[in-house]
Amino acid sequence: MIRINLLPVKATQKKEKLKGQLFAALGAVVVTVVLCALAYFQLLGWVNDAKAGVDRKKQEIVRLDKVIEEVKQFEKRQTDLRAKLDVLAKLEKSRSGPVLMLDQLYRAMPDQLWLTAIKEGGGKMVVTGISMNEETVAIFMHNLEASPEFANVVLKEIVQVSSEGAKTHKFDIDCVLENQPKLEFDEPAAKGAKGAKGAAPAKDAKK
């Protein structure tokens, strides 16, 4: 009877099986590493895209901030102009002075300066207003001096005041009105009337 030793065959089969399992495990590891690498690079791409999007949003915010600031400046200039026009309209409505004088007064007003009151009489005028700084008041006074309608421009008072957290300057300016019509013709008429009254008794005395 022939006897066959199967132990070497089983050992060989076992080794082959182990090799197959090892290769399968290595393949699984390689596939896992590749998938992880792909996921990492895809996630990295998403992160970079997100960062780029954030940067674009920041740039857009900066641009919009500039636009908003320009709009605010435009609205402020529009408000200043409307306030000056309102003052001019009120002055013309009250007829406190000739139109030419009011026009010259309006032209002399620089930006960031507003008039709150005007008193005129006896050939003089007192202007009350507010400004953002003293330099603006100085420019206003210089413009008044340069106008043919005003002379002897004097800063009567300027004080710093606070309103709603903002500091402004309240001022009073005196000046003499030039080229204004003189209303002194009533006085000679009064003198003539007085002389006529004085002559009447002399005529009666002669009689």
N, CA, C and O of each residue as an XYZ file, in Angstrom:
828
protein
N       0.830     -1.190      0.000
C       0.000      0.000      0.000
C       0.867      1.243      0.000
O       1.786      1.371      0.809
N       0.572      2.159     -0.912
C       1.411      3.352     -1.055
C       0.907      4.444     -0.116
O      -0.288      4.739     -0.094
N       1.777      5.025      0.632
C       1.440      6.129      1.549
C       1.972      7.453      0.996
O       3.128      7.558      0.586
N       1.076      8.478      0.997
C       1.459      9.809      0.486
C       1.424     10.800      1.641
O       0.431     10.914      2.360
N       2.515     11.499      1.797
C       2.610     12.521      2.866
C       2.039     13.843      2.339
O       2.625     14.456      1.447
N       0.876     14.294      2.897
C       0.195     15.510      2.441
C       0.570     16.746      3.240
O       0.053     17.826      2.955
N       1.436     16.634      4.214
C       1.807     17.791      5.048
C       2.466     18.903      4.241
O       2.095     20.060      4.438
N       3.419     18.637      3.347
C       4.015     19.747      2.564
C       2.982     20.451      1.696
O       3.085     21.658      1.474
N       1.985     19.719      1.201
C       0.973     20.339      0.343
C       0.105     21.281      1.158
O      -0.215     22.390      0.730
N      -0.278     20.802      2.375
C      -1.096     21.662      3.231
C      -0.339     22.913      3.654
O      -0.902     24.005      3.732
N       0.964     22.727      3.927
C       1.770     23.892      4.329
C       1.861     24.892      3.189
O       1.801     26.104      3.392
N       2.006     24.348      1.978
C       2.102     25.243      0.824
C       0.790     25.979      0.599
O       0.767     27.176      0.314
N      -0.327     25.213      0.738
C      -1.630     25.864      0.577
C      -1.857     26.951      1.635
O      -2.414     28.012      1.356
N      -1.404     26.646      2.864
C      -1.558     27.624      3.949
C      -0.758     28.882      3.667
O      -1.225     29.994      3.911
N       0.471     28.696      3.142
C       1.299     29.866      2.798
C       0.648     30.689      1.688
O       0.624     31.919      1.733
N       0.120     29.975      0.689
C      -0.515     30.695     -0.404
C      -1.734     31.476      0.084
O      -1.997     32.595     -0.356
N      -2.475     30.846      1.014
C      -3.641     31.522      1.568
C      -3.235     32.758      2.355
O      -3.879     33.802      2.253
N      -2.159     32.643      3.144
C      -1.657     33.783      3.912
C      -1.182     34.894      2.986
O      -1.421     36.076      3.236
N      -0.495     34.490      1.898
C      -0.045     35.500      0.937
C      -1.241     36.237      0.331
O      -1.229     37.457      0.172
N      -2.282     35.452     -0.006
C      -3.470     36.086     -0.580
C      -4.111     37.060      0.393
O      -4.512     38.163      0.020
N      -4.203     36.633      1.655
C      -4.775     37.526      2.666
C      -3.915     38.775      2.858
O      -4.424     39.884      3.019
N      -2.574     38.560      2.837
C      -1.665     39.697      2.999
C      -1.798     40.677      1.840
O      -1.857     41.890      2.038
N      -1.844     40.125      0.622
C      -2.006     41.013     -0.535
C      -3.359     41.737     -0.498
O      -3.461     42.911     -0.855
N      -4.385     41.014     -0.059
C      -5.706     41.641      0.043
C      -5.691     42.770      1.068
O      -6.270     43.836      0.855
N      -5.000     42.505      2.210
C      -4.908     43.545      3.242
C      -4.119     44.739      2.729
O      -4.513     45.888      2.930
N      -2.992     44.456      2.060
C      -2.200     45.552      1.501
C      -3.003     46.333      0.467
O      -2.956     47.562      0.421
N      -3.743     45.595     -0.361
C      -4.579     46.270     -1.351
C      -5.625     47.160     -0.690
O      -5.888     48.280     -1.128
N      -6.219     46.619      0.389
C      -7.215     47.420      1.107
C      -6.585     48.666      1.708
O      -7.168     49.750      1.682
N      -5.357     48.490      2.260
C      -4.657     49.646      2.832
C      -4.346     50.670      1.751
O      -4.541     51.870      1.944
N      -3.860     50.186      0.608
C      -3.535     51.102     -0.483
C      -4.790     51.844     -0.959
O      -4.769     53.056     -1.175
N      -5.879     51.088     -1.116
C      -7.131     51.724     -1.553
C      -7.595     52.756     -0.529
O      -8.056     53.842     -0.880
N      -7.461     52.383      0.764
C      -7.861     53.320      1.822
C      -7.012     54.582      1.787
O      -7.526     55.695      1.902
N      -5.684     54.392      1.623
C      -4.789     55.549      1.559
C      -5.136     56.432      0.360
O      -5.168     57.658      0.467
N      -5.393     55.795     -0.775
C      -5.729     56.566     -1.970
C      -7.036     57.337     -1.762
O      -7.140     58.512     -2.116
N      -8.029     56.656     -1.183
C      -9.301     57.331     -0.935
C      -9.142     58.478      0.059
O      -9.731     59.547     -0.106
N      -8.330     58.237      1.102
C      -8.085     59.311      2.076
C      -7.373     60.486      1.421
O      -7.688     61.645      1.691
N      -6.403     60.176      0.552
C      -5.683     61.246     -0.137
C      -6.628     62.039     -1.038
O      -6.580     63.268     -1.080
N      -7.491     61.312     -1.759
C      -8.452     62.005     -2.617
C      -9.406     62.872     -1.792
O      -9.711     64.010     -2.150
N      -9.868     62.298     -0.672
C     -10.763     63.075      0.190
C     -10.052     64.297      0.764
O     -10.643     65.372      0.866
N      -8.779     64.131      1.139
C      -8.013     65.254      1.697
C      -7.855     66.377      0.673
O      -8.086     67.551      0.962
N      -7.450     65.972     -0.542
C      -7.249     66.999     -1.566
C      -8.573     67.662     -1.961
O      -8.619     68.860     -2.243
N      -9.641     66.870     -1.977
C     -10.938     67.466     -2.279
C     -11.355     68.437     -1.171
O     -11.856     69.529     -1.440
N     -11.138     68.016      0.081
C     -11.458     68.897      1.208
C     -10.575     70.139      1.190
O     -11.040     71.242      1.479
N      -9.291     69.958      0.847
C      -8.383     71.095      0.747
C      -8.846     72.064     -0.338
O      -8.768     73.281     -0.173
N      -9.331     71.506     -1.450
C      -9.864     72.369     -2.502
C     -11.078     73.150     -2.035
O     -11.232     74.331     -2.347
N     -11.946     72.469     -1.275
C     -13.117     73.170     -0.738
C     -12.707     74.293      0.208
O     -13.261     75.391      0.177
N     -11.713     73.984      1.055
C     -11.240     75.002      2.007
C     -10.655     76.196      1.266
O     -10.929     77.345      1.613
N      -9.846     75.920      0.242
C      -9.255     77.017     -0.537
C     -10.333     77.842     -1.244
O     -10.266     79.070     -1.295
N     -11.333     77.130     -1.792
C     -12.436     77.859     -2.432
C     -13.187     78.720     -1.416
O     -13.577     79.851     -1.703
N     -13.380     78.149     -0.215
C     -14.072     78.916      0.825
C     -13.260     80.141      1.227
O     -13.813     81.227      1.401
N     -11.934     79.965      1.376
C     -11.072     81.103      1.712
C     -11.113     82.165      0.617
O     -11.190     83.362      0.893
N     -11.060     81.699     -0.637
C     -11.127     82.660     -1.743
C     -12.468     83.396     -1.729
O     -12.528     84.600     -1.980
N     -13.543     82.658     -1.433
C     -14.848     83.311     -1.346
C     -14.908     84.330     -0.223
O     -15.488     85.404     -0.380
N     -14.301     83.989      0.925
C     -14.263     84.930      2.052
C     -13.471     86.177      1.679
O     -13.871     87.296      1.999
N     -12.335     85.971      0.993
C     -11.525     87.127      0.567
C     -12.306     88.018     -0.393
O     -12.250     89.245     -0.306
N     -13.036     87.384     -1.310
C     -13.844     88.178     -2.243
C     -14.934     88.946     -1.506
O     -15.220     90.099     -1.830
N     -15.539     88.300     -0.515
C     -16.571     88.982      0.279
C     -15.980     90.160      1.037
O     -16.593     91.224      1.126
N     -14.768     89.960      1.591
C     -14.112     91.056      2.309
C     -13.827     92.230      1.370
O     -14.068     93.386      1.718
N     -13.315     91.920      0.181
C     -13.057     92.980     -0.791
C     -14.349     93.690     -1.192
O     -14.366     94.909     -1.362
N     -15.429     92.922     -1.341
C     -16.715     93.521     -1.692
C     -17.220     94.415     -0.558
O     -17.794     95.478     -0.797
N     -16.995     93.961      0.693
C     -17.406     94.773      1.846
C     -16.637     96.083      1.879
O     -17.213     97.141      2.128
N     -15.315     96.010      1.625
C     -14.505     97.229      1.601
C     -15.001     98.179      0.510
O     -15.106     99.386      0.726
N     -15.305     97.616     -0.669
C     -15.799     98.454     -1.769
C     -17.145     99.085     -1.411
O     -17.380    100.264     -1.675
N     -18.017     98.286     -0.810
C     -19.331     98.810     -0.423
C     -19.211     99.857      0.680
O     -19.976    100.821      0.713
N     -18.241     99.664      1.592
C     -18.022    100.674      2.636
C     -17.628    102.011      2.017
O     -18.078    103.067      2.461
N     -16.774    101.954      0.976
C     -16.379    103.188      0.300
C     -17.587    103.837     -0.383
O     -17.765    105.054     -0.339
N     -18.410    102.995     -1.013
C     -19.606    103.531     -1.674
C     -20.546    104.159     -0.653
O     -21.101    105.234     -0.883
N     -20.722    103.472      0.487
C     -21.593    104.003      1.541
C     -21.060    105.327      2.059
O     -21.828    106.258      2.299
N     -19.730    105.415      2.235
C     -19.132    106.663      2.716
C     -19.348    107.789      1.708
O     -19.652    108.921      2.085
N     -19.186    107.467      0.413
C     -19.431    108.482     -0.615
C     -20.896    108.932     -0.605
O     -21.191    110.116     -0.764
N     -21.802    107.974     -0.417
C     -23.227    108.329     -0.357
C     -23.504    109.224      0.846
O     -24.264    110.188      0.750
N     -22.879    108.896      1.988
C     -23.066    109.724      3.184
C     -22.545    111.139      2.958
O     -23.187    112.113      3.351
N     -21.374    111.250      2.322
C     -20.823    112.574      2.038
C     -21.745    113.351      1.098
O     -21.972    114.547      1.284
N     -22.273    112.654      0.085
C     -23.190    113.314     -0.846
C     -24.451    113.772     -0.126
O     -24.919    114.891     -0.335
N     -25.003    112.900      0.728
C     -26.207    113.274      1.478
C     -25.928    114.442      2.410
O     -26.778    115.314      2.590
N     -24.725    114.463      3.011
C     -24.378    115.563      3.909
C     -24.287    116.878      3.142
O     -24.802    117.905      3.585
N     -23.612    116.834      1.964
C     -23.535    118.048      1.147
C     -24.927    118.492      0.701
O     -25.225    119.685      0.658
N     -25.768    117.522      0.371
C     -27.128    117.856     -0.045
C     -27.906    118.484      1.111
O     -28.663    119.435      0.917
N     -27.709    117.939      2.324
C     -28.378    118.503      3.500
C     -27.883    119.912      3.785
O     -28.671    120.806      4.094
N     -26.552    120.107      3.677
C     -25.996    121.447      3.896
C     -26.565    122.445      2.892
O     -26.944    123.560      3.252
N     -26.619    122.030      1.633
C     -27.146    122.923      0.599
C     -28.619    123.224      0.841
O     -29.063    124.360      0.675
N     -29.375    122.204      1.234
C     -30.795    122.425      1.503
C     -30.984    123.375      2.682
O     -31.874    124.226      2.672
N     -30.123    123.218      3.713
C     -30.223    124.107      4.869
C     -29.926    125.550      4.473
O     -30.608    126.472      4.919
N     -28.901    125.748      3.628
C     -28.570    127.099      3.185
C     -29.696    127.692      2.342
O     -30.029    128.871      2.464
N     -30.278    126.849      1.481
C     -31.389    127.339      0.669
C     -32.596    127.687      1.541
O     -33.310    128.654      1.273
N     -32.814    126.888      2.585
C     -33.920    127.191      3.498
C     -33.697    128.515      4.209
O     -34.618    129.319      4.356
N     -32.440    128.737      4.656
C     -32.134    130.007      5.320
C     -32.354    131.168      4.369
O     -32.931    132.190      4.742
N     -31.885    131.003      3.122
C     -32.061    132.065      2.135
C     -33.543    132.315      1.861
O     -33.972    133.461      1.727
N     -34.317    131.237      1.778
C     -35.755    131.400      1.536
C     -36.427    132.127      2.699
O     -37.285    132.985      2.494
N     -36.027    131.774      3.921
C     -36.611    132.448      5.084
C     -36.238    133.926      5.112
O     -37.054    134.785      5.445
N     -34.973    134.204      4.750
C     -34.543    135.599      4.747
C     -35.284    136.406      3.693
O     -35.692    137.541      3.939
N     -35.456    135.813      2.518
C     -36.188    136.517      1.465
C     -37.655    136.699      1.849
O     -38.273    137.717      1.536
N     -38.199    135.687      2.535
C     -39.596    135.793      2.940
C     -39.800    136.891      3.976
O     -40.785    137.628      3.930
N     -38.862    136.992      4.909
C     -38.990    138.024      5.940
C     -38.594    139.399      5.431
O     -38.898    140.405      6.071
N     -37.909    139.459      4.268
C     -37.503    140.724      3.664
C     -36.741    141.597      4.662
O     -37.006    142.790      4.806
N     -35.782    140.957      5.348
C     -34.977    141.707      6.311
C     -33.869    142.498      5.635
O     -33.165    143.252      6.307
N     -33.694    142.356      4.358
C     -32.653    143.088      3.651
C     -32.827    142.939      2.163
O     -33.632    142.117      1.725
N     -32.098    143.708      1.360
C     -32.196    143.612     -0.098
C     -31.791    142.233     -0.593
O     -31.015    141.525      0.049
N     -32.327    141.871     -1.738
C     -32.022    140.570     -2.321
C     -30.541    140.443     -2.635
O     -29.963    139.371     -2.450
N     -29.913    141.519     -3.108
C     -28.495    141.477     -3.434
C     -27.664    141.186     -2.198
O     -26.714    140.406     -2.263
N     -28.007    141.802     -1.072
C     -27.276    141.562      0.163
C     -27.419    140.110      0.598
O     -26.449    139.487      1.028
N     -28.638    139.568      0.484
C     -28.862    138.174      0.852
C     -28.096    137.233     -0.065
O     -27.556    136.221      0.383
N     -28.051    137.567     -1.346
C     -27.303    136.746     -2.290
C     -25.819    136.747     -1.962
O     -25.175    135.699     -1.988
N     -25.273    137.918     -1.652
C     -23.861    138.005     -1.288
C     -23.585    137.270      0.026
O     -22.533    136.652      0.187
N     -24.526    137.339      0.955
C     -24.366    136.630      2.222
C     -24.350    135.129      1.996
O     -23.545    134.414      2.593
N     -25.234    134.654      1.136
C     -25.272    133.232      0.822
C     -23.987    132.782      0.121
O     -23.456    131.711      0.414
N     -23.499    133.594     -0.791
C     -22.276    133.241     -1.504
C     -21.068    133.216     -0.573
O     -20.111    132.482     -0.817
N     -21.108    134.004      0.479
C     -19.971    134.056      1.406
C     -19.929    132.866      2.348
O     -18.904    132.618      2.982
N     -21.024    132.129      2.449
C     -21.090    131.009      3.398
C     -20.313    129.809      2.870
O     -20.649    129.291      1.805
N     -19.275    129.348      3.590
C     -18.547    128.150      3.169
C     -19.270    126.891      3.626
O     -20.286    126.960      4.317
N     -18.739    125.750      3.236
C     -19.299    124.488      3.692
C     -19.106    124.359      5.201
O     -18.219    124.980      5.785
N     -19.949    123.546      5.812
C     -19.900    123.267      7.252
C     -20.116    124.532      8.077
O     -19.538    124.685      9.153
N     -20.946    125.432      7.573
C     -21.318    126.633      8.315
C     -22.788    126.914      8.049
O     -23.239    126.891      6.904
N     -23.539    127.182      9.134
C     -24.975    127.411      9.024
C     -25.347    128.665      9.804
O     -24.812    128.911     10.885
N     -26.253    129.448      9.263
C     -26.743    130.647      9.935
C     -28.021    130.316     10.696
O     -28.896    129.617     10.186
N     -28.116    130.824     11.913
C     -29.298    130.593     12.744
C     -30.109    131.858     12.958
O     -31.300    131.775     13.261
N     -29.498    133.028     12.808
C     -30.230    134.285     13.003
C     -29.487    135.419     12.317
O     -28.259    135.414     12.233
N     -30.249    136.388     11.828
C     -29.689    137.595     11.208
C     -30.506    138.786     11.692
O     -31.732    138.800     11.585
N     -29.814    139.776     12.221
C     -30.468    141.011     12.658
C     -29.857    142.168     11.883
O     -28.636    142.310     11.817
N     -30.725    142.996     11.292
C     -30.248    144.085     10.456
C     -30.996    145.351     10.826
O     -32.210    145.339     11.026
N     -30.252    146.439     10.914
C     -30.861    147.718     11.230
C     -29.816    148.792     11.397
O     -28.705    148.530     11.856
N     -30.179    150.010     11.019
C     -29.244    151.114     11.168
C     -27.992    150.979     10.331
O     -26.932    151.478     10.708
N     -28.105    150.310      9.200
C     -26.934    150.148      8.342
C     -25.953    149.105      8.836
O     -24.851    148.991      8.299
N     -26.338    148.333      9.861
C     -25.462    147.291     10.391
C     -26.206    145.962     10.397
O     -27.430    145.904     10.283
N     -25.422    144.902     10.536
C     -26.005    143.569     10.546
C     -25.250    142.693     11.536
O     -24.022    142.745     11.611
N     -25.989    141.890     12.294
C     -25.416    140.918     13.229
C     -25.823    139.531     12.744
O     -27.007    139.225     12.608
N     -24.818    138.702     12.488
C     -25.053    137.353     11.973
C     -24.700    136.352     13.060
O     -23.607    136.403     13.625
N     -25.613    135.450     13.353
C     -25.392    134.385     14.330
C     -25.478    133.043     13.616
O     -26.354    132.828     12.778
N     -24.562    132.145     13.955
C     -24.568    130.840     13.313
C     -23.696    129.847     14.036
O     -23.163    130.131     15.109
N     -23.552    128.669     13.436
C     -22.700    127.618     13.978
C     -21.811    127.082     12.858
O     -22.175    127.122     11.682
N     -20.645    126.585     13.245
C     -19.705    126.013     12.277
C     -18.994    124.847     12.935
O     -19.018    124.685     14.155
N     -18.358    124.034     12.093
C     -17.663    122.867     12.615
C     -16.333    123.227     13.255
O     -15.855    122.497     14.124
N     -15.722    124.340     12.845
C     -14.430    124.730     13.404
C     -14.237    126.229     13.235
O     -15.012    126.899     12.552
N     -13.181    126.744     13.874
C     -12.909    128.174     13.835
C     -12.409    128.619     12.463
O     -12.667    129.745     12.039
N     -11.688    127.725     11.768
C     -11.173    128.085     10.450
C     -12.313    128.415      9.488
O     -12.189    129.321      8.663
N     -13.423    127.682      9.591
C     -14.567    127.953      8.724
C     -15.140    129.337      8.985
O     -15.546    130.027      8.049
N     -15.178    129.752     10.262
C     -15.658    131.094     10.600
C     -14.732    132.147     10.003
O     -15.189    133.166      9.485
N     -13.408    131.891     10.081
C     -12.444    132.833      9.514
C     -12.638    132.970      8.002
O     -12.551    134.071      7.458
N     -12.900    131.850      7.328
C     -13.145    131.894      5.881
C     -14.412    132.693      5.581
O     -14.444    133.471      4.628
N     -15.450    132.506      6.387
C     -16.698    133.241      6.209
C     -16.468    134.738      6.367
O     -16.972    135.529      5.570
N     -15.708    135.135      7.392
C     -15.422    136.554      7.603
C     -14.618    137.127      6.444
O     -14.873    138.245      5.998
N     -13.639    136.354      5.954
C     -12.839    136.811      4.807
C     -13.725    137.008      3.577
O     -13.568    137.983      2.842
N     -14.662    136.072      3.357
C     -15.563    136.199      2.212
C     -16.472    137.420      2.350
O     -16.766    138.092      1.362
N     -16.916    137.705      3.578
C     -17.741    138.893      3.790
C     -16.956    140.163      3.496
O     -17.476    141.089      2.874
N     -15.702    140.207      3.945
C     -14.865    141.383      3.697
C     -14.646    141.591      2.203
O     -14.577    142.720      1.718
N     -14.537    140.464      1.479
C     -14.295    140.569      0.037
C     -15.545    140.979     -0.734
O     -15.451    141.369     -1.898
N     -16.703    140.897     -0.107
C     -17.944    141.269     -0.784
C     -18.136    142.778     -0.748
O     -17.809    143.407      0.258
N     -18.654    143.376     -1.813
C     -18.888    144.831     -1.825
C     -20.067    145.246     -0.950
O     -20.281    146.438     -0.730
N     -20.827    144.287     -0.455
C     -22.008    144.610      0.340
C     -21.722    144.731      1.834
O     -22.574    145.207      2.585
N     -20.529    144.305      2.282
C     -20.234    144.294      3.706
C     -18.878    144.947      3.973
O     -17.981    144.917      3.130
N     -18.751    145.534      5.155
C     -17.492    146.168      5.568
C     -17.392    146.098      7.088
O     -18.373    145.848      7.789
N     -16.164    146.329      7.576
C     -15.911    146.329      9.023
C     -16.456    145.063      9.686
O     -17.184    145.122     10.677
N     -16.086    143.932      9.119
C     -16.544    142.643      9.648
C     -15.763    142.328     10.921
O     -14.534    142.261     10.901
N     -16.475    142.137     12.016
C     -15.843    141.922     13.324
C     -16.466    140.689     13.973
O     -17.687    140.533     14.007
N     -15.592    139.813     14.491
C     -16.064    138.648     15.232
C     -16.400    139.080     16.659
O     -15.508    139.377     17.454
N     -17.663    139.110     16.966
C     -18.106    139.574     18.278
C     -17.895    138.506     19.342
O     -17.465    138.811     20.454
N     -18.200    137.240     19.002
C     -18.079    136.155     19.976
C     -18.034    134.829     19.245
O     -18.693    134.650     18.220
N     -17.249    133.898     19.780
C     -17.241    132.522     19.280
C     -16.989    131.596     20.462
O     -16.012    131.766     21.191
N     -17.858    130.629     20.649
C     -17.755    129.694     21.768
C     -17.964    128.283     21.239
O     -18.685    128.061     20.266
N     -17.310    127.334     21.908
C     -17.451    125.932     21.527
C     -18.621    125.318     22.294
O     -18.725    125.473     23.510
N     -19.488    124.630     21.583
C     -20.655    124.004     22.195
C     -20.704    122.545     21.755
O     -20.155    122.173     20.718
N     -21.381    121.722     22.574
C     -21.534    120.302     22.275
C     -23.005    120.000     22.082
O     -23.850    120.394     22.885
N     -23.296    119.293     21.003
C     -24.673    118.912     20.705
C     -24.692    117.484     20.193
O     -24.145    117.190     19.130
N     -25.329    116.590     20.956
C     -25.436    115.178     20.604
C     -24.066    114.558     20.381
O     -23.875    113.777     19.449
N     -23.109    114.907     21.243
C     -21.774    114.339     21.168
C     -20.860    114.982     20.157
O     -19.680    114.638     20.096
N     -21.368    115.909     19.356
C     -20.548    116.589     18.347
C     -20.211    117.995     18.837
O     -21.065    118.691     19.387
N     -18.974    118.399     18.636
C     -18.522    119.722     19.052
C     -18.619    120.692     17.878
O     -18.098    120.429     16.794
N     -19.291    121.808     18.110
C     -19.417    122.850     17.097
C     -19.046    124.186     17.721
O     -18.774    124.270     18.918
N     -19.037    125.229     16.900
C     -18.690    126.565     17.366
C     -19.834    127.526     17.035
O     -20.241    127.653     15.881
N     -20.338    128.192     18.059
C     -21.387    129.198     17.886
C     -20.720    130.569     17.810
O     -19.846    130.884     18.618
N     -21.132    131.379     16.841
C     -20.454    132.659     16.632
C     -21.461    133.776     16.380
O     -22.587    133.553     15.933
N     -21.007    134.977     16.685
C     -21.735    136.206     16.362
C     -20.781    137.134     15.618
O     -19.665    137.374     16.078
N     -21.207    137.650     14.484
C     -20.378    138.525     13.653
C     -21.134    139.824     13.399
O     -22.297    139.815     12.995
N     -20.452    140.940     13.643
C     -21.005    142.263     13.327
C     -20.385    142.765     12.030
O     -19.215    142.493     11.757
N     -21.143    143.481     11.241
C     -20.602    144.093     10.032
C     -21.467    145.282      9.636
O     -22.609    145.426     10.074
N     -20.890    146.116      8.804
C     -21.577    147.301      8.288
C     -22.073    146.987      6.886
O     -21.348    146.405      6.079
N     -23.300    147.372      6.600
C     -23.881    147.145      5.277
C     -23.514    148.289      4.352
O     -23.783    149.452      4.651
N     -22.899    147.956      3.226
C     -22.522    148.945      2.224
C     -23.571    148.982      1.114
O     -24.354    148.050      0.934
N     -23.557    150.099      0.375
C     -24.435    150.254     -0.792
C     -25.911    150.092     -0.438
O     -26.708    149.623     -1.250
N     -26.262    150.487      0.788
C     -27.655    150.424      1.203
C     -28.320    151.784      1.002
O     -27.668    152.809      1.200
N     -29.573    151.825      0.621
C     -30.266    153.109      0.439
C     -30.418    153.825      1.769
O     -30.819    153.221      2.764
N     -30.098    155.113      1.786
C     -30.206    155.911      3.004
C     -31.630    156.434      3.151
O     -32.235    156.926      2.198
N     -32.140    156.316      4.358
C     -33.509    156.729      4.643
C     -33.524    157.978      5.515
O     -34.390    158.115      6.379
N     -32.593    158.877      5.303
C     -32.488    160.067      6.134
C     -33.222    161.270      5.514
O     -33.126    162.386      6.025
N     -33.959    161.037      4.406
C     -34.628    162.172      3.769
C     -35.795    162.684      4.611
O     -36.290    163.785      4.372
N     -36.247    161.887      5.605
C     -37.341    162.341      6.463
C     -36.900    163.459      7.392
O     -37.708    164.307      7.771
N     -35.620    163.468      7.765
C     -35.134    164.459      8.718
C     -35.154    165.870      8.127
O     -35.654    166.772      8.799
N     -34.634    166.129      6.894
C     -34.743    167.474      6.309
C     -36.181    167.921      6.150
O     -36.487    169.100      6.325
N     -37.068    166.993      5.819
C     -38.482    167.357      5.688
C     -39.024    167.835      7.017
O     -39.812    168.778      7.088
N     -38.580    167.156      8.083
C     -39.030    167.567      9.409
C     -38.501    168.943      9.743
O     -39.212    169.763     10.323
N     -37.227    169.209      9.372
C     -36.651    170.533      9.621
C     -37.398    171.606      8.841
O     -37.650    172.691      9.366
N     -37.756    171.311      7.583
C     -38.482    172.280      6.772
C     -39.840    172.578      7.374
O     -40.307    173.717      7.365
N     -40.473    171.524      7.902
C     -41.777    171.735      8.529
C     -41.643    172.604      9.753
O     -42.497    173.453     10.006
N     -40.572    172.407     10.531
C     -40.338    173.215     11.722
C     -40.089    174.656     11.341
O     -40.563    175.564     12.025
N     -39.337    174.896     10.237
C     -39.062    176.262      9.790
C     -40.332    176.967      9.349
O     -40.502    178.164      9.581
N     -41.219    176.222      8.715
C     -42.484    176.816      8.263
C     -43.323    177.245      9.439
O     -43.986    178.282      9.402
N     -43.291    176.428     10.500
C     -44.046    176.791     11.690
C     -43.475    178.040     12.339
O     -44.208    178.858     12.893
N     -42.156    178.177     12.263
C     -41.513    179.345     12.864
C     -41.764    180.607     12.064
O     -41.750    181.694     12.641
N     -41.994    180.516     10.760
C     -42.191    181.697      9.908
C     -43.594    182.243      9.999
O     -43.821    183.417      9.708
N     -44.528    181.426     10.394
C     -45.923    181.877     10.431
C     -46.147    183.005     11.406
O     -46.822    183.967     11.041
N     -45.631    182.961     12.625
C     -45.843    184.068     13.544
C     -45.259    185.364     13.027
O     -45.832    186.430     13.254
N     -44.125    185.298     12.332
C     -43.503    186.519     11.799
C     -44.418    187.186     10.798
O     -44.497    188.412     10.734
N     -45.127    186.355      9.998
C     -46.042    186.922      9.012
C     -47.213    187.593      9.699
O     -47.666    188.654      9.268
N     -47.702    186.987     10.754
C     -48.811    187.573     11.504
C     -48.396    188.862     12.189
O     -49.174    189.811     12.284
N     -47.134    188.881     12.675
C     -46.635    190.087     13.354
C     -46.567    191.254     12.399
O     -46.818    192.397     12.784
N     -46.223    190.967     11.133
C     -46.134    192.041     10.142
C     -47.483    192.650      9.904
O     -47.607    193.854      9.682
N     -48.524    191.791      9.951
C     -49.868    192.332      9.792
C     -50.242    193.201     10.981
O     -51.344    193.746     11.025
